Structures are given as structure tokens and as C-alpha cells.
Amino acid sequence: MARYRGPKTKIARKFKDPIFGPDKTLDRKPYPPGQHGPNKRRGKKSEYAIQLSEKQKAKYTYGILERQFRNIFSKAASKKGITGENLLMLLEARLDNTVFRLGIAPTRRAARQFVLHKHITVNGDIVNIPSYTLRPGDVVAVREESRTLSAVTESLGRSNKRFPWLEWEASSLSGKFVSYPQRDDIPENIKEQLIVELYSK
């Protein structure tokens, strides 16, 4: 399946948010890309444009294409609770995102590659589907044959963030998906209600 492989800084500047991680270029140029730079006159966005932009931002952040995103939204809408929060909860429960959150991979794009190349197990079994949805109690681990990979050790060496819905066991290079995250625990700067309003039209 196709994925965006273009310049990450250009997308981050478009949304004025470092959605792919710290970005020095974004710090220097905190305005959207374009021929005329910050001096270009930019008209007021319509309500639809603002909602669409928020959806696009969420898709780029989690590395998901439109059909998959719409399917996840449908699942979120069918669940009990607040649809927008359910949407982010399901996005966070994806295997590639969890590998990233545990610090096994430095980015979601790298986490996707780790999963595809069969470096990751779930409950002891190899799973090579990045969109695999985890359930509370599932254990995500680095495959034993892959634990000495420099990409894994370097990423874990740089990672010091921990999240309340995940438990990490350094000795076995494994993490437990304890529960679905609460909205306040998810650090992404996404206005999920705008996405709900867009799909409700």
C-alpha cells in the first residue's frame, strides 16, 4: 500500500506543528511552504477547510491513508463513548504506533518497517501487520533474533518517554499494552472534534 514518502518538513510547516518530531527547519520557518514565503497573503480558511486540514494532519501523524482512516473512524463511531476520543484511542492501539511509543523505533515510519520486516512479536507470535489493533493485556516485544540490531539499541538508548497505558520491561525488550489510553494522556496536538464534524456532514 502506498505511503507518503516526500519531505517531512514541508508537511510539518503546512500544519505549523512538528508532527514528525523536532524539526530545526520548522523553528526557522514557522509558516507554510510556498513561493512567496511568509509574505504571501493567505485568505481566511472556511470551516470545511479547517476540518479537512485537521483530518489530514491526523493521517500524516499516524501514517494512514484515507480508506484505512475512514474504516477506523467507522469503528470509533460504533463504539460507546465520545467518537473523537475513540478515534484517537484506536489509532494509538495500532501495533506500529505502539512500537514507536515504547521507544523500540525512533519514528512511526521506522516502526512500520520493523513490523513489516518481522522484528516484532505480539504475545510471542510474529506479527507483520502494522495496522494490527492491540487489546489490553497484549505483550509487544522485539523478536529474540532482532534484539542486537543497532537500530533497536540506538532507538532505546535515546528514548526516555513513558506513557501511562504502556509498561516497559527493559530486560526482555518487551512492553505491555495495559489499557486503551485516555485522551489527556495522548500528547498529539489533534482537535479530534473537527474530524468528527467533517465526517458528520
TARA-V856849 format. One record per helix or strand of 2 or more residues. SS is the DSSP state (2 for helix, 1 for strand). FROM is the first residue (numbers start at 0). TO is the last residue. If there is no record, write none. Layout:
BEGIN
SS FROM TO
SS FROM TO
END
This chain:
BEGIN
2 7 14
2 23 27
2 36 38
2 46 61
2 65 77
2 82 91
2 94 100
2 107 115
1 119 121
1 124 125
1 138 141
2 143 145
2 149 157
1 165 168
2 169 171
1 173 176
2 182 184
2 191 198
END
